[in-house]
Structures are given as structure tokens and as C-alpha cells.
Amino acid sequence: MTSQLRAPRLMAAALSFAALTIGWTEVGEAQMTIKRPGDRPDYKVELEPHLLLTPFEPLGGPGAGNGLGAGLRATIDIAPDGFIKRINDSVGLGFGLDGIHYGGDGDYRGECTRFENGPAGTRICTEVDRYGGPSDYVFGSVVMQWNFWLHRRWSVFGEPGLSLYLGDVGRNGVFGVSPALFVGGRFHFTEKVTLTMRLGYPAFSVGVSFLL
């Protein structure tokens, strides 16, 4: 009798599990948006304050070691339909301003690189090599942001562009141009607020985006 009752219960449990699995799969598919062009948050500007971490040393000028900082990115939605008509993509133009402090590599000795003649035959140091020591940089970046809206909760993007930088801020200062290249993604808390993560050069970032 027990075995006769157990079989229908197991059958019912199996059918319930199958129904739940099919239900969750259908919900997941319903949330997918990559094949539905235009099915994404409606916004004009994305504002993104973020924190920065970089394992890279700057391409030019003084500064070494890991860098920490903070910044702000503003991205204007310039092509809501993107480049590929069959998928849910869009294109933005992004402008960023970031400040990064490089802690130095521990090898900094402050060696003199230029001397001038002083009184009584003495030599006076007029310039010190700061390579390897702590340094502060400001980066201004311009990028093209190509978005792919995969899911109600997820979107990803690539960002090629250029960064203008001012290095060794507060001292002699160096100015230059470096490439900027990022890949990133967003987890959408709501339609208008996301957790935004980015990997690339000159720095990795994590922040919160507001789609306005």
C-alpha cells in the first residue's frame, strides 16, 4: 500500500518540478531583450560616478605602482537604434573626468637629473627625477560607447577612445595623450539605476549609473 501511494506522490513531485523549470525558463526567455530592438530603458544621458583602480602605470611621465581614484562619466545617447538593426544595440558618446593617485613602487630615490653651477664652484640640483615615486594624475576621456541590451537585468558595452592626461599634478606637470579602451557591463537594479563595472585602460571602475 505504501509503495502504491509513493509512486503517485513521486510522479506529482516530478511533474511539479518540471512545471517550475519550464516556468522559470519561460520567464528567463521573456526577460531576454537582445533580439528586440528598442526594448531598453528610454534615456538621453547616463550619469555615472565611480571609483577607480588601476594596475597599470601611466604611459608617459612620472608615476608608478597601483593607482586609486574616483571620477565621473557622462554619456549622451546619440544613436538609439545602434549599428545593427536586427539586435537591441545603441551608441553613445561618453565624456569622463578621473583623478588617480599612484602610490609609487618603493624604489623612488629622488635622483637629481640636472645641475647648475653655483657660487664658489658648487653644483646646485635644479631638477629631480620623480619616476617611481607617488604621483597624481587627472584623465579626461572621450569614448564611443557601443551598448548591447541583453536582458531586463543585464547590458554590456565596449568603449574605444582617447584620454588626455595631466600628470604629476602640483609639481612640474606633464601633459599627454593615451589610448582609452574599455569593456563593461551593467546590472540593472531598476530600469533607471544600474551597477556599472568597467575593465580597461587607464583604469578599472565600479560605480552607479543613472539613466536620465
C-alpha positions in Angstrom: 0.0 0.0 0.0 2.8 2.3 0.9 4.6 1.8 -2.5 1.3 2.3 -4.3 0.9 5.7 -2.6 4.6 6.7 -3.0 4.5 6.3 -6.8 1.8 8.9 -7.4 3.5 11.3 -5.0 6.8 11.0 -6.8 5.0 11.5 -10.1 3.3 14.6 -8.8 6.7 15.9 -7.4 8.4 15.3 -10.7 5.6 17.0 -12.7 5.7 20.0 -10.3 9.5 20.3 -10.7 9.1 20.1 -14.5 6.4 22.7 -14.4 8.5 25.1 -12.3 11.6 24.5 -14.5 9.6 25.3 -17.7 8.1 28.3 -15.9 11.4 29.7 -14.9 12.8 29.1 -18.4 9.9 30.9 -20.0 10.4 33.8 -17.5 14.1 33.9 -18.4 13.3 34.0 -22.1 10.7 36.7 -21.6 13.4 38.8 -19.9 15.8 38.5 -22.9 15.8 41.7 -25.0 18.8 41.3 -27.3 16.6 40.3 -30.3 14.1 43.0 -29.6 15.5 46.3 -31.0 14.3 49.3 -28.9 13.3 47.2 -25.9 15.5 49.1 -23.4 15.4 52.0 -20.9 14.4 55.3 -22.6 17.1 57.9 -21.6 19.0 60.8 -23.0 22.1 60.9 -20.7 23.7 58.4 -18.5 25.5 59.9 -15.4 28.0 57.6 -13.7 30.0 58.4 -10.6 32.6 55.7 -10.0 35.6 54.5 -8.0 38.8 53.6 -9.8 41.6 51.0 -9.5 44.4 50.6 -11.9 47.3 48.0 -12.0 48.8 49.9 -14.9 51.5 52.6 -14.7 50.8 55.7 -16.8 52.2 55.6 -20.3 54.1 58.9 -20.0 55.6 61.0 -17.2 56.2 60.1 -13.6 54.1 57.7 -11.5 54.4 54.0 -10.6 52.6 51.4 -8.7 48.9 50.8 -8.3 46.5 53.7 -8.6 43.3 54.5 -6.8 40.9 57.3 -7.5 37.4 58.5 -8.4 35.7 60.1 -11.3 32.5 60.9 -13.2 31.3 59.8 -16.7 28.5 61.4 -18.7 27.3 59.5 -21.8 24.9 61.0 -24.4 22.7 58.6 -26.2 23.4 59.6 -29.9 22.2 56.6 -31.8 19.3 54.8 -30.1 19.0 52.2 -32.8 22.7 51.4 -32.9 24.6 50.0 -35.8 22.9 46.6 -36.3 19.2 46.8 -37.0 18.4 43.2 -36.1 19.6 43.4 -32.5 19.0 45.6 -29.5 22.0 47.9 -29.6 22.7 51.6 -29.2 25.6 54.0 -29.4 26.6 56.8 -27.0 29.3 59.5 -26.8 31.0 59.5 -23.4 33.0 62.2 -21.6 34.9 61.3 -18.4 36.9 63.1 -15.8 39.0 60.9 -13.4 41.6 61.6 -10.7 44.1 58.8 -9.9 46.8 58.7 -7.2 49.7 56.4 -7.9 51.3 55.2 -4.7 54.8 54.6 -6.1 56.8 51.3 -6.4 59.0 51.7 -3.3 62.2 52.2 -5.4 62.0 56.0 -5.5 65.2 57.7 -4.5 64.7 61.2 -6.0 67.9 61.3 -8.0 69.0 64.6 -9.4 68.8 64.8 -13.2 70.0 68.4 -13.8 72.6 70.5 -12.1 73.6 74.2 -12.5 76.7 75.9 -11.4 76.5 77.7 -8.0 78.8 80.1 -6.2 82.4 79.0 -5.3 82.3 76.1 -7.7 79.3 74.4 -6.1 76.8 72.4 -8.0 73.1 73.1 -7.4 70.4 70.5 -8.2 67.6 72.1 -10.2 65.6 69.0 -11.3 64.8 65.7 -9.6 63.7 62.5 -11.3 60.5 61.5 -9.6 60.0 58.3 -11.6 58.9 55.6 -9.3 57.6 57.9 -6.6 54.0 58.8 -5.6 52.2 60.9 -8.2 48.7 62.3 -9.0 47.1 62.3 -12.4 43.9 63.8 -13.9 42.5 62.0 -17.0 39.9 63.5 -19.4 38.5 60.8 -21.6 36.3 60.8 -24.7 34.9 57.4 -25.9 32.3 55.9 -28.2 30.1 53.6 -26.1 28.5 50.7 -28.0 25.8 49.1 -25.9 24.2 45.7 -26.2 20.9 45.3 -24.2 20.9 41.6 -23.5 18.3 41.3 -20.7 16.0 43.2 -18.5 18.7 43.0 -15.8 21.9 43.0 -17.9 23.6 45.1 -20.6 27.2 45.2 -21.8 29.2 47.7 -23.8 32.6 48.4 -25.4 34.3 51.8 -25.3 37.2 52.8 -27.6 38.5 56.4 -27.3 41.3 58.7 -26.2 42.4 60.1 -22.8 44.1 63.4 -22.3 46.1 63.4 -19.0 47.9 65.9 -16.8 50.5 64.1 -14.6 52.5 64.9 -11.5 49.8 67.5 -10.6 51.1 70.2 -8.3 54.7 69.9 -9.3 56.3 70.3 -12.7 53.5 68.6 -14.5 53.4 66.6 -17.7 50.7 66.6 -20.4 50.0 63.9 -23.0 47.5 61.7 -24.8 47.0 58.0 -24.3 44.5 55.4 -25.8 41.4 54.5 -23.8 39.8 51.1 -24.3 37.2 49.6 -22.0 34.7 46.7 -21.9 32.0 46.7 -19.2 28.6 45.7 -18.1 25.6 46.9 -16.1 23.4 45.1 -13.6 20.0 46.9 -13.6 18.6 47.4 -10.1 15.7 49.2 -11.8 15.1 50.5 -15.3 16.9 53.7 -14.5 19.6 52.7 -11.9 22.4 50.3 -12.5 25.6 48.9 -11.0 28.2 49.6 -13.7 31.6 47.8 -14.0 34.4 48.5 -16.4 37.7 46.9 -17.3 40.4 48.6 -19.4 43.0 51.3 -19.7 43.7 53.6 -18.0 41.8 52.2 -15.0 39.1 49.7 -13.9 36.0 51.2 -12.4 32.9 50.3 -10.5 30.0 52.8 -10.0 26.4 53.5 -10.2 24.7 54.8 -13.4 21.6 56.9 -13.5 19.8 56.8 -16.9 18.1 60.2 -17.2 
